[in-house]
Amino acid sequence: MKKAVRTMLMIVLGIVVIAGAAIGYLLYSKKHHAAGGAPPKLSAKQMADLQVTLPQMTTNLAGSGIIQFTLTLQADSKSTKNELNLMEPQISDAVNGIMREFTSDELRTDAGLNRLKATIVSQVNRLLPAGKVTAVYLSQVLVQ
């Protein structure tokens, strides 16, 4: 009789442990999937509300040539947008430095512009204490 009770207790204990592990896994994976999953799609208005447009800049390029452009940064949150506004002088300085690394021939190609945008995103994100820039938009670009 004692052996049967003991066996039954072990089976119940095993079921409880397995159920607890399953519930823990589900809660853990749900929490981490939500945090690390793809960011939610933003509406056009939400995206516009998280953009910071810097004043038009004119900069010398590597070699000979100049570029005149307007740059818009897409922030990931309102707090990041506020940081970008506060750090506008540092960001403008960094962007001017980046532009001087590119030639006018590079910036006349899609590949060159894409590399420029990726470099700007990377450099600006290094400057930010928190948050990040998710995209860079160039408008009114004039390369000479």
CNS distance restraints for C-alpha pairs under 8 A (distance, minus, plus):
assign (resid   1 and name CA) (resid   5 and name CA) 6.41 0.50 0.50
assign (resid   2 and name CA) (resid   6 and name CA) 6.04 0.50 0.50
assign (resid   3 and name CA) (resid   7 and name CA) 6.11 0.50 0.50
assign (resid   4 and name CA) (resid   8 and name CA) 6.09 0.50 0.50
assign (resid   5 and name CA) (resid   9 and name CA) 6.06 0.50 0.50
assign (resid   6 and name CA) (resid  10 and name CA) 6.26 0.50 0.50
assign (resid   7 and name CA) (resid  11 and name CA) 6.28 0.50 0.50
assign (resid   8 and name CA) (resid  12 and name CA) 6.25 0.50 0.50
assign (resid   9 and name CA) (resid  13 and name CA) 6.03 0.50 0.50
assign (resid  10 and name CA) (resid  14 and name CA) 6.03 0.50 0.50
assign (resid  11 and name CA) (resid  15 and name CA) 6.25 0.50 0.50
assign (resid  12 and name CA) (resid  16 and name CA) 6.22 0.50 0.50
assign (resid  13 and name CA) (resid  17 and name CA) 6.22 0.50 0.50
assign (resid  14 and name CA) (resid  18 and name CA) 6.18 0.50 0.50
assign (resid  15 and name CA) (resid  19 and name CA) 6.01 0.50 0.50
assign (resid  16 and name CA) (resid  20 and name CA) 6.01 0.50 0.50
assign (resid  17 and name CA) (resid  21 and name CA) 6.15 0.50 0.50
assign (resid  18 and name CA) (resid  22 and name CA) 6.16 0.50 0.50
assign (resid  19 and name CA) (resid  23 and name CA) 6.18 0.50 0.50
assign (resid  20 and name CA) (resid  24 and name CA) 6.04 0.50 0.50
assign (resid  21 and name CA) (resid  25 and name CA) 6.05 0.50 0.50
assign (resid  22 and name CA) (resid  26 and name CA) 6.22 0.50 0.50
assign (resid  23 and name CA) (resid  27 and name CA) 6.22 0.50 0.50
assign (resid  24 and name CA) (resid  28 and name CA) 6.00 0.50 0.50
assign (resid  25 and name CA) (resid  29 and name CA) 5.94 0.50 0.50
assign (resid  26 and name CA) (resid  30 and name CA) 5.98 0.50 0.50
assign (resid  27 and name CA) (resid  31 and name CA) 6.16 0.50 0.50
assign (resid  28 and name CA) (resid  32 and name CA) 6.21 0.50 0.50
assign (resid  29 and name CA) (resid  33 and name CA) 5.75 0.50 0.50
assign (resid  30 and name CA) (resid  34 and name CA) 6.17 0.50 0.50
assign (resid  31 and name CA) (resid  35 and name CA) 6.36 0.50 0.50
assign (resid  32 and name CA) (resid  36 and name CA) 5.80 0.50 0.50
assign (resid  32 and name CA) (resid  37 and name CA) 7.80 0.50 0.50
assign (resid  33 and name CA) (resid  37 and name CA) 5.17 0.50 0.50
assign (resid  42 and name CA) (resid  46 and name CA) 5.70 0.50 0.50
assign (resid  42 and name CA) (resid  47 and name CA) 6.03 0.50 0.50
assign (resid  43 and name CA) (resid  47 and name CA) 6.19 0.50 0.50
assign (resid  44 and name CA) (resid  48 and name CA) 6.11 0.50 0.50
assign (resid  45 and name CA) (resid  49 and name CA) 6.12 0.50 0.50
assign (resid  46 and name CA) (resid  50 and name CA) 6.52 0.50 0.50
assign (resid  47 and name CA) (resid  51 and name CA) 6.57 0.50 0.50
assign (resid  47 and name CA) (resid  74 and name CA) 7.29 0.50 0.50
assign (resid  50 and name CA) (resid  74 and name CA) 6.00 0.50 0.50
assign (resid  50 and name CA) (resid  75 and name CA) 5.26 0.50 0.50
assign (resid  50 and name CA) (resid  76 and name CA) 6.95 0.50 0.50
assign (resid  50 and name CA) (resid  77 and name CA) 6.44 0.50 0.50
assign (resid  50 and name CA) (resid  78 and name CA) 6.19 0.50 0.50
assign (resid  50 and name CA) (resid  81 and name CA) 5.97 0.50 0.50
assign (resid  51 and name CA) (resid  72 and name CA) 6.48 0.50 0.50
assign (resid  51 and name CA) (resid  73 and name CA) 5.57 0.50 0.50
assign (resid  51 and name CA) (resid  74 and name CA) 4.64 0.50 0.50
assign (resid  51 and name CA) (resid  75 and name CA) 5.94 0.50 0.50
assign (resid  51 and name CA) (resid  81 and name CA) 6.86 0.50 0.50
assign (resid  52 and name CA) (resid  72 and name CA) 5.49 0.50 0.50
assign (resid  52 and name CA) (resid  73 and name CA) 5.20 0.50 0.50
assign (resid  52 and name CA) (resid  74 and name CA) 6.64 0.50 0.50
assign (resid  52 and name CA) (resid  75 and name CA) 7.55 0.50 0.50
assign (resid  52 and name CA) (resid  81 and name CA) 6.62 0.50 0.50
assign (resid  52 and name CA) (resid  84 and name CA) 7.09 0.50 0.50
assign (resid  52 and name CA) (resid  85 and name CA) 7.01 0.50 0.50
assign (resid  53 and name CA) (resid  70 and name CA) 7.34 0.50 0.50
assign (resid  53 and name CA) (resid  71 and name CA) 5.81 0.50 0.50
assign (resid  53 and name CA) (resid  72 and name CA) 4.14 0.50 0.50
assign (resid  53 and name CA) (resid  73 and name CA) 6.34 0.50 0.50
assign (resid  54 and name CA) (resid  70 and name CA) 6.50 0.50 0.50
assign (resid  54 and name CA) (resid  71 and name CA) 5.56 0.50 0.50
assign (resid  54 and name CA) (resid  72 and name CA) 6.18 0.50 0.50
assign (resid  54 and name CA) (resid  88 and name CA) 7.35 0.50 0.50
assign (resid  54 and name CA) (resid  92 and name CA) 7.58 0.50 0.50
assign (resid  55 and name CA) (resid  70 and name CA) 6.34 0.50 0.50
assign (resid  55 and name CA) (resid  71 and name CA) 7.53 0.50 0.50
assign (resid  56 and name CA) (resid  68 and name CA) 7.09 0.50 0.50
assign (resid  56 and name CA) (resid  69 and name CA) 5.63 0.50 0.50
assign (resid  56 and name CA) (resid  70 and name CA) 4.52 0.50 0.50
assign (resid  56 and name CA) (resid  71 and name CA) 7.30 0.50 0.50
assign (resid  57 and name CA) (resid  68 and name CA) 5.59 0.50 0.50
assign (resid  57 and name CA) (resid  69 and name CA) 5.55 0.50 0.50
assign (resid  57 and name CA) (resid  70 and name CA) 6.34 0.50 0.50
assign (resid  58 and name CA) (resid  66 and name CA) 6.93 0.50 0.50
assign (resid  58 and name CA) (resid  67 and name CA) 5.57 0.50 0.50
assign (resid  58 and name CA) (resid  68 and name CA) 4.21 0.50 0.50
assign (resid  58 and name CA) (resid  69 and name CA) 6.57 0.50 0.50
assign (resid  59 and name CA) (resid  66 and name CA) 5.55 0.50 0.50
assign (resid  59 and name CA) (resid  67 and name CA) 5.42 0.50 0.50
assign (resid  59 and name CA) (resid  68 and name CA) 6.50 0.50 0.50
assign (resid  59 and name CA) (resid  96 and name CA) 6.18 0.50 0.50
assign (resid  59 and name CA) (resid  99 and name CA) 6.89 0.50 0.50
assign (resid  59 and name CA) (resid 100 and name CA) 7.22 0.50 0.50
assign (resid  60 and name CA) (resid  64 and name CA) 7.47 0.50 0.50
assign (resid  60 and name CA) (resid  65 and name CA) 6.05 0.50 0.50
assign (resid  60 and name CA) (resid  66 and name CA) 4.35 0.50 0.50
assign (resid  60 and name CA) (resid  67 and name CA) 6.45 0.50 0.50
assign (resid  60 and name CA) (resid  99 and name CA) 7.36 0.50 0.50
assign (resid  60 and name CA) (resid 100 and name CA) 5.92 0.50 0.50
assign (resid  61 and name CA) (resid  65 and name CA) 5.34 0.50 0.50
assign (resid  61 and name CA) (resid  66 and name CA) 5.20 0.50 0.50
assign (resid  61 and name CA) (resid  67 and name CA) 6.78 0.50 0.50
assign (resid  61 and name CA) (resid  99 and name CA) 5.94 0.50 0.50
assign (resid  61 and name CA) (resid 100 and name CA) 4.36 0.50 0.50
assign (resid  61 and name CA) (resid 101 and name CA) 6.65 0.50 0.50
assign (resid  61 and name CA) (resid 102 and name CA) 5.84 0.50 0.50
assign (resid  61 and name CA) (resid 103 and name CA) 5.54 0.50 0.50
assign (resid  61 and name CA) (resid 104 and name CA) 6.55 0.50 0.50
assign (resid  62 and name CA) (resid  99 and name CA) 7.75 0.50 0.50
assign (resid  62 and name CA) (resid 100 and name CA) 4.98 0.50 0.50
assign (resid  62 and name CA) (resid 101 and name CA) 5.37 0.50 0.50
assign (resid  62 and name CA) (resid 102 and name CA) 5.33 0.50 0.50
assign (resid  62 and name CA) (resid 103 and name CA) 4.82 0.50 0.50
assign (resid  62 and name CA) (resid 104 and name CA) 7.56 0.50 0.50
assign (resid  63 and name CA) (resid 103 and name CA) 6.23 0.50 0.50
assign (resid  64 and name CA) (resid 103 and name CA) 7.56 0.50 0.50
assign (resid  64 and name CA) (resid 104 and name CA) 7.63 0.50 0.50
assign (resid  65 and name CA) (resid 103 and name CA) 7.40 0.50 0.50
assign (resid  65 and name CA) (resid 104 and name CA) 6.01 0.50 0.50
assign (resid  65 and name CA) (resid 143 and name CA) 7.28 0.50 0.50
assign (resid  65 and name CA) (resid 144 and name CA) 5.25 0.50 0.50
assign (resid  66 and name CA) (resid 104 and name CA) 7.32 0.50 0.50
assign (resid  66 and name CA) (resid 143 and name CA) 5.99 0.50 0.50
assign (resid  66 and name CA) (resid 144 and name CA) 5.36 0.50 0.50
assign (resid  67 and name CA) (resid 104 and name CA) 7.75 0.50 0.50
assign (resid  67 and name CA) (resid 141 and name CA) 7.05 0.50 0.50
assign (resid  67 and name CA) (resid 142 and name CA) 5.58 0.50 0.50
assign (resid  67 and name CA) (resid 143 and name CA) 4.50 0.50 0.50
assign (resid  67 and name CA) (resid 144 and name CA) 6.32 0.50 0.50
assign (resid  68 and name CA) (resid 140 and name CA) 7.47 0.50 0.50
assign (resid  68 and name CA) (resid 141 and name CA) 5.75 0.50 0.50
assign (resid  68 and name CA) (resid 142 and name CA) 5.08 0.50 0.50
assign (resid  68 and name CA) (resid 143 and name CA) 6.58 0.50 0.50
assign (resid  69 and name CA) (resid 138 and name CA) 6.72 0.50 0.50
assign (resid  69 and name CA) (resid 139 and name CA) 6.16 0.50 0.50
assign (resid  69 and name CA) (resid 140 and name CA) 5.27 0.50 0.50
assign (resid  69 and name CA) (resid 141 and name CA) 4.41 0.50 0.50
assign (resid  69 and name CA) (resid 142 and name CA) 6.35 0.50 0.50
assign (resid  70 and name CA) (resid 138 and name CA) 5.84 0.50 0.50
assign (resid  70 and name CA) (resid 139 and name CA) 5.20 0.50 0.50
assign (resid  70 and name CA) (resid 140 and name CA) 5.86 0.50 0.50
assign (resid  70 and name CA) (resid 141 and name CA) 6.93 0.50 0.50
assign (resid  71 and name CA) (resid 136 and name CA) 7.03 0.50 0.50
assign (resid  71 and name CA) (resid 137 and name CA) 5.86 0.50 0.50
assign (resid  71 and name CA) (resid 138 and name CA) 4.84 0.50 0.50
assign (resid  71 and name CA) (resid 139 and name CA) 6.42 0.50 0.50
assign (resid  72 and name CA) (resid 136 and name CA) 5.82 0.50 0.50
assign (resid  72 and name CA) (resid 137 and name CA) 5.02 0.50 0.50
assign (resid  72 and name CA) (resid 138 and name CA) 6.43 0.50 0.50
assign (resid  72 and name CA) (resid 139 and name CA) 7.97 0.50 0.50
assign (resid  73 and name CA) (resid 133 and name CA) 6.46 0.50 0.50
assign (resid  73 and name CA) (resid 134 and name CA) 7.76 0.50 0.50
assign (resid  73 and name CA) (resid 135 and name CA) 6.12 0.50 0.50
assign (resid  73 and name CA) (resid 136 and name CA) 4.83 0.50 0.50
assign (resid  73 and name CA) (resid 137 and name CA) 6.47 0.50 0.50
assign (resid  74 and name CA) (resid 133 and name CA) 5.51 0.50 0.50
assign (resid  74 and name CA) (resid 134 and name CA) 5.58 0.50 0.50
assign (resid  74 and name CA) (resid 135 and name CA) 5.08 0.50 0.50
assign (resid  74 and name CA) (resid 136 and name CA) 6.20 0.50 0.50
assign (resid  74 and name CA) (resid 137 and name CA) 7.94 0.50 0.50
assign (resid  75 and name CA) (resid  80 and name CA) 5.74 0.50 0.50
assign (resid  75 and name CA) (resid  81 and name CA) 5.43 0.50 0.50
assign (resid  75 and name CA) (resid 131 and name CA) 7.74 0.50 0.50
assign (resid  75 and name CA) (resid 132 and name CA) 6.16 0.50 0.50
assign (resid  75 and name CA) (resid 133 and name CA) 4.61 0.50 0.50
assign (resid  75 and name CA) (resid 134 and name CA) 6.04 0.50 0.50
assign (resid  75 and name CA) (resid 135 and name CA) 7.64 0.50 0.50
assign (resid  76 and name CA) (resid  80 and name CA) 6.45 0.50 0.50
assign (resid  76 and name CA) (resid  81 and name CA) 7.68 0.50 0.50
assign (resid  76 and name CA) (resid 131 and name CA) 6.56 0.50 0.50
assign (resid  76 and name CA) (resid 132 and name CA) 5.85 0.50 0.50
assign (resid  76 and name CA) (resid 133 and name CA) 6.07 0.50 0.50
assign (resid  76 and name CA) (resid 134 and name CA) 6.25 0.50 0.50
assign (resid  77 and name CA) (resid  81 and name CA) 6.32 0.50 0.50
assign (resid  77 and name CA) (resid 131 and name CA) 7.11 0.50 0.50
assign (resid  78 and name CA) (resid  82 and name CA) 6.27 0.50 0.50
assign (resid  79 and name CA) (resid  83 and name CA) 6.30 0.50 0.50
assign (resid  79 and name CA) (resid 131 and name CA) 7.51 0.50 0.50
assign (resid  80 and name CA) (resid  84 and name CA) 6.15 0.50 0.50
assign (resid  80 and name CA) (resid 128 and name CA) 7.95 0.50 0.50
assign (resid  80 and name CA) (resid 130 and name CA) 6.94 0.50 0.50
assign (resid  80 and name CA) (resid 131 and name CA) 5.22 0.50 0.50
assign (resid  80 and name CA) (resid 132 and name CA) 6.56 0.50 0.50
assign (resid  80 and name CA) (resid 133 and name CA) 7.81 0.50 0.50
assign (resid  81 and name CA) (resid  85 and name CA) 6.30 0.50 0.50
assign (resid  82 and name CA) (resid  86 and name CA) 6.28 0.50 0.50
assign (resid  83 and name CA) (resid  87 and name CA) 6.03 0.50 0.50
assign (resid  83 and name CA) (resid 128 and name CA) 7.19 0.50 0.50
assign (resid  84 and name CA) (resid  88 and name CA) 5.98 0.50 0.50
assign (resid  84 and name CA) (resid  91 and name CA) 7.75 0.50 0.50
assign (resid  84 and name CA) (resid 128 and name CA) 7.69 0.50 0.50
assign (resid  87 and name CA) (resid  91 and name CA) 6.13 0.50 0.50
assign (resid  88 and name CA) (resid  92 and name CA) 5.97 0.50 0.50
assign (resid  89 and name CA) (resid  93 and name CA) 6.16 0.50 0.50
assign (resid  90 and name CA) (resid  94 and name CA) 6.19 0.50 0.50
assign (resid  91 and name CA) (resid  95 and name CA) 6.09 0.50 0.50
assign (resid  91 and name CA) (resid 124 and name CA) 6.43 0.50 0.50
assign (resid  91 and name CA) (resid 127 and name CA) 7.74 0.50 0.50
assign (resid  92 and name CA) (resid  96 and name CA) 6.11 0.50 0.50
assign (resid  93 and name CA) (resid  97 and name CA) 6.28 0.50 0.50
assign (resid  94 and name CA) (resid  98 and name CA) 6.23 0.50 0.50
assign (resid  94 and name CA) (resid 123 and name CA) 7.27 0.50 0.50
assign (resid  94 and name CA) (resid 124 and name CA) 7.55 0.50 0.50
assign (resid  95 and name CA) (resid  99 and name CA) 6.16 0.50 0.50
assign (resid  95 and name CA) (resid 120 and name CA) 6.49 0.50 0.50
assign (resid  96 and name CA) (resid 100 and name CA) 6.48 0.50 0.50
assign (resid  97 and name CA) (resid 101 and name CA) 7.02 0.50 0.50
assign (resid  98 and name CA) (resid 102 and name CA) 7.32 0.50 0.50
assign (resid  98 and name CA) (resid 116 and name CA) 7.81 0.50 0.50
assign (resid  98 and name CA) (resid 119 and name CA) 7.52 0.50 0.50
assign (resid  98 and name CA) (resid 120 and name CA) 7.16 0.50 0.50
assign (resid  99 and name CA) (resid 116 and name CA) 7.78 0.50 0.50
assign (resid 102 and name CA) (resid 106 and name CA) 6.36 0.50 0.50
assign (resid 102 and name CA) (resid 107 and name CA) 6.97 0.50 0.50
assign (resid 102 and name CA) (resid 116 and name CA) 7.87 0.50 0.50
assign (resid 103 and name CA) (resid 107 and name CA) 6.49 0.50 0.50
assign (resid 104 and name CA) (resid 108 and name CA) 6.39 0.50 0.50
assign (resid 104 and name CA) (resid 143 and name CA) 6.24 0.50 0.50
assign (resid 104 and name CA) (resid 144 and name CA) 6.75 0.50 0.50
assign (resid 105 and name CA) (resid 109 and name CA) 7.19 0.50 0.50
assign (resid 106 and name CA) (resid 111 and name CA) 7.75 0.50 0.50
assign (resid 106 and name CA) (resid 112 and name CA) 4.78 0.50 0.50
assign (resid 106 and name CA) (resid 113 and name CA) 7.40 0.50 0.50
assign (resid 107 and name CA) (resid 112 and name CA) 5.05 0.50 0.50
assign (resid 107 and name CA) (resid 113 and name CA) 5.39 0.50 0.50
assign (resid 107 and name CA) (resid 116 and name CA) 7.94 0.50 0.50
assign (resid 107 and name CA) (resid 143 and name CA) 7.41 0.50 0.50
assign (resid 108 and name CA) (resid 112 and name CA) 7.03 0.50 0.50
assign (resid 108 and name CA) (resid 113 and name CA) 7.41 0.50 0.50
assign (resid 108 and name CA) (resid 143 and name CA) 7.48 0.50 0.50
assign (resid 109 and name CA) (resid 113 and name CA) 6.31 0.50 0.50
assign (resid 110 and name CA) (resid 114 and name CA) 6.06 0.50 0.50
assign (resid 111 and name CA) (resid 115 and name CA) 6.15 0.50 0.50
assign (resid 112 and name CA) (resid 116 and name CA) 6.12 0.50 0.50
assign (resid 113 and name CA) (resid 117 and name CA) 6.17 0.50 0.50
assign (resid 114 and name CA) (resid 118 and name CA) 6.21 0.50 0.50
assign (resid 115 and name CA) (resid 119 and name CA) 6.11 0.50 0.50
assign (resid 116 and name CA) (resid 120 and name CA) 6.20 0.50 0.50
assign (resid 117 and name CA) (resid 121 and name CA) 6.20 0.50 0.50
assign (resid 117 and name CA) (resid 135 and name CA) 7.69 0.50 0.50
assign (resid 117 and name CA) (resid 136 and name CA) 5.78 0.50 0.50
assign (resid 117 and name CA) (resid 137 and name CA) 7.67 0.50 0.50
assign (resid 118 and name CA) (resid 122 and name CA) 6.19 0.50 0.50
assign (resid 118 and name CA) (resid 136 and name CA) 7.96 0.50 0.50
assign (resid 119 and name CA) (resid 123 and name CA) 6.13 0.50 0.50
assign (resid 120 and name CA) (resid 124 and name CA) 5.96 0.50 0.50
assign (resid 120 and name CA) (resid 136 and name CA) 7.40 0.50 0.50
assign (resid 121 and name CA) (resid 125 and name CA) 6.03 0.50 0.50
assign (resid 121 and name CA) (resid 133 and name CA) 6.07 0.50 0.50
assign (resid 121 and name CA) (resid 134 and name CA) 7.06 0.50 0.50
assign (resid 121 and name CA) (resid 135 and name CA) 6.63 0.50 0.50
assign (resid 121 and name CA) (resid 136 and name CA) 6.64 0.50 0.50
assign (resid 122 and name CA) (resid 126 and name CA) 6.38 0.50 0.50
assign (resid 123 and name CA) (resid 127 and name CA) 6.57 0.50 0.50
assign (resid 124 and name CA) (resid 128 and name CA) 6.44 0.50 0.50
assign (resid 124 and name CA) (resid 132 and name CA) 8.00 0.50 0.50
assign (resid 124 and name CA) (resid 133 and name CA) 7.15 0.50 0.50
assign (resid 125 and name CA) (resid 131 and name CA) 7.70 0.50 0.50
assign (resid 125 and name CA) (resid 132 and name CA) 5.34 0.50 0.50
assign (resid 125 and name CA) (resid 133 and name CA) 6.11 0.50 0.50
assign (resid 128 and name CA) (resid 132 and name CA) 6.93 0.50 0.50
